[in-house]
């Protein structure tokens, strides 16, 4: 069998597989519609991250067991998009995120809600919370923590002022690119970016002699890309998605000093998740300014046999506030009892 004949046979096989996949996807969408009808009668939530997580975990186990080529990351990438399309066919929902378009928050939002969702870039974290609280957006995506810069104070403050819930989280690896219309680094006369991005790429700037050029801070790396596109002999330190958004050529990828820089984003809404068996709960606790109050409070977790995983202190209007996380669902029997008891204190 010659190469051309063999390739045609393989392509015919692929075409046949694609047709079967399409048929099964249409069948899945029909079933999703039926689920949507039931949920509309009961008022159930369309977005169920715990259900999506369980599906991905199950499929990953099946792939490993069968010796399939798809890894968990690949399965997640494929099925999160399928889930997003399913939701938008049933009930298109607005997703508010800390803008602008092309920001890392936008990237985090798309990773969970897919390319078909309706996105609302909002100028502040407070604004994201406000638009979700007043119903203009069903979901909001905001940063909560960066591995280099710590907790995001504005997000903590907003939780103290609203009754919105955390329904999921997204971890995004923060990679910066140097993008420009120039062909040679030596032709760059100024660089636009966020001030924090300059700090995160200091070694690269020093190594390539770019610490001598004019560094101009702007409010977002997406705006930096837009400015660099229009201005000769300029460049931007920006995300890959921002450079792609404005068709700005990338000169260097991954120019950040630390390769493990990650930001955690929270998805917020006005409903609560059900139990999945592998849950995390976050709470805000305000304690009196008395010696030993925090130590006494933390002992209550040990007594209740709850696995405390994170505690971050924060000051909100002069009051000591603690952002606490633990591995369990708030409706787990022992957690429910524990939370009821500490609210009485």
N, C-alpha and C positions, 0 to 999 in steps of 0.2 A: 504494500500500500504506500503510494507516494504521499509527500507532506501535504499537498493541497487537498487530497481526498480525506486524509486523516483529520485535518483541521475542519473541513466541512462537517464531518461526522460529529466532532466534538461540539462545534457551534450549534448544530441541530439539536444535540442533547441539551445544551445550555438553553436554547430557545424553548424546548419542551419543559425544562425545569422552571424557567421564568413564568411560563403560562400557568403552570400548576401553583406557583407561589402567588400569582395574581388572583387566581380563582380562590385560593385559601384566604388571602387577605380580604377579598370582597365578602367572603363568608364570615370572616371575623368581624368586619364592620357591621354586617347585618345583625350579628349576635350582640355587638356593643349597642346597637340601636335598641334592641329589646331590653337590654340592661338599663339603658337610659329611660325607657318608658316606665319601668318598675321604679327607678330612683325618683322620677318626677312625681310619682304618686306618693312616695314615702318621704320625699324631701331629702334624700340621701345625697352626699357629696359626689360630684363628678370626678374630682381628682382624689385618688386614694394612693398616696405614695407608699404606704405600707403594703398594699396589695401589689403594686408594681415591683417593689423590692422582692417580695416573695416569688413572683413570677420569674424574675431574672435569676434569683438564686436557684430555683428549681430547674430552669433551663440550663444553667451553667453546670449543675450536677449531671444532668442528662448528657450534655456534650462531653464532659470528662469521661463519663462511664462508657460512652459509645466510641471514644477515641476521636471525636470530632475536632476539626481544625479551629473552630471558633472559641476564643478565650472569653472570659467574663467581660472584659472591656469591650470586645467586639459585639457580644450579645447585648450588652447594655446600650451601646451606640445605636444598634439596629432597632431594638425594641422600645427604647425611650421615644424614638421618632414615631414608631407605630402607635404608641400610647398617645402621643401628642396629637397625631392626626385623628385618632379615634375620638378624643375629647372635643376637638374642634368641629368634627362632623356633627356631634351631638349638641354641644352648647359652647359656641365660641366665647371665650372669656378674655377680658383685658388683663394684661400682665404689666404692672408698673415696676420700673427698676430705676436705680440711681444712674442717671444718664451721664453723658450723652450716648447716642447710638455709637457703637464701636468700643465702649468701655468694657472693662473686665466684668462688671456686673451684668452688662448686656450678654456677654459670652456665657456667664453662669446661668442666666435666665433661659437662653436658647438651648443650653445643654439639657434642661429639664422640660421645657415646654415646646421645643421644636421650632422649625422655621415657619410654620403656618400660623402660629399664634399672633394675636394683636398686641403689639408692645407699645408701652407708653413711657418714654424717657422722661424722668422727673429730675428737677434740678437739685433736690436735697433729700436726705434720708427722712427728715420730718415730712416732706411732701409725699413721699412714697407711703408712709404710714397713714397720712391724712386721706389720700385717694382710695386706699383700701378700706379704711374705716368708714368713709362716706359712700362706698359702693360703686364708685366710678371704675375701680379695678377689683377683680376678684382675688388676685394674688399680687404680692409684692416681693421683690428680691432686693435684699440689702446686705452689705458686708457686716460681719460681726467681729472677725478676728484675722489678723495677718501675722504670719510666723516671724516677721521681722519687726513689725511696729505695734504688735499687741492688740488689745481690745479696742473696738470702735465705740467711743463714748456716746456719740449721737444715737446709735442704735439702742444702747442700754437705756438712755434717757427716754426715748420714745416708747419703750415697753412700759415704763412707769406711768405714762400718760394715756395709754390706750388699753383696750381689752383684746387686742389681736393675739393670735396664737402662732407659734412656730409649728409648721406642718411638715417641714423637711429641711435638709441642708445640702449644700453643694460645695465641694472642695475644688478649687481651681489653681493649677500651677501657674504662677505669674512669670511669664517670660517676656522680655523686652527685645525689640528689634531696633536697629538703626536703619531708617528708611529715608531715601532722598532721590531727587531726579539727577543728581550729579553722578558721574562715573567713578571719580576718584575722591578718596577721603580728604586729600589735601585741598580740594576745592571748596570744602564746607567752611563757611564763615560764621554761621550761627546755628544753634540747635534749639528747637522748641520741645518742651515736655513739662510734665508735672514736676514740682520740686522734689517730691519723694522719689520719682524715677531717676532723676539725676543722682541722688544719693545712692540708689541701688545699683547704679552702673558706673561708679566712680573709678574702679580699676580699669575698665574698658576705655573710658575717656582718657585716663592717664597714659595707658599703653599706646594709644593711637595719636597722642598729642592733641586731643580734642578738648583738653582742659584749658587750652589757651584761647579757644574760640568763645564767642558770646553765647552764654547759656541763658535762654529766656523762658522763665516759668509761665505756664498757662494753666487754666483750670482743669484741663483733661488731656490725656494722650491722644484722644480722637481729634480734638481741636488742633493739637500739635501737628498731626498728620495732614490736616486740611491746610494749615498755614504753610507747611513745608512744600506742599504740592504747588502752591501759587507763587512762592517766592524763590527766585534763583539763588543758588549757592547756599541754600539752607537745608536742614535735615530735621528729622523728628525721632525722638526716642518714644516708641509707641508699641502697642500690642500688634500681633500679627493680623488680628481681625480689623484693627483700625487702618493699617496700611492697605489691606485688601479692599476695605470699604471705599477708600479714596484713590485706589489704583496707584499708590505710591510705591515705587520699586524698593525692595528690601536689599540693603547692602550686607548686613550681618544679622544673624539670628542669635537668640539666647545670649545677650550681652550683659545680663545681670551678674553681679559679683557672686551671689549665692544661688546655687542651682536648686536649692530646696525651699525657695520662697513660695509660700502658698497662702491663699486667702480663703477663708471659710465664709460662705454666704448663707443666709437664712431665707427660706420661703415662708412668708407670713400670709395669713388669711383670717377669716372670721369663724372658722369651724375647727373641730378637733378631730384628730386621727383616731382610728380604732387601734386595738392592740394587734401586734404582728408577731410577738414572741422574741423580737430583737429590737427593743425600743430604747430611746434616749429621752429624758425629760430635762427641761431647763426651767429654773425658777429664779425669781428675784426675791431677795430677802433683805429687809431693813431691820437692823438691830440697834438697840439703845447703846449710847456711847458710855458703856460701863466696862471697867476692867474685867476681862475674862468672859465677856458676853459671847464673843465669837467661839472661843474654845468650848464653852458649855454647849453652844448650839451644834458644833460639829460632832460632839460626842453622841448627839441624838441619832445621827446617821448610823454610827457603829452599833448603837443599841438596837436600832430597827433593822440591822443587817442589810442596809442599802449601800451599794457600791458607788461612792462618791468619786467622780472622775475629773472634775474641774471646779475651781473656785477663783473668781476674779473680783477684786474690790473696786468700787467705783463710788464717787461722790455725786449725788444728785441733790442740788439745792441745799448743800451743807449736811445732807444726811448720808451716813455710811450705808451703801447698798452693795449687796454681794450677788454676783451672777454665778449660779451654782448649777452643775449638771450631774446627772447620775444615770446609770444603766438600768432602766425600768420604764414602764408606762405608768402614767399617773393613775390609771384605773386598776393597776395590779393591786391585789387585796392588801398586801402589807404597805404599799405606798399610799393607797387611799386612806388607810387608817393613820399612817404617819402624818400626812398632810393635814388631815382633820385635827390631829392633836396639836401640831405646831401653830395652826391658825388661832387656837385658843389661848396661846401664851401671850 
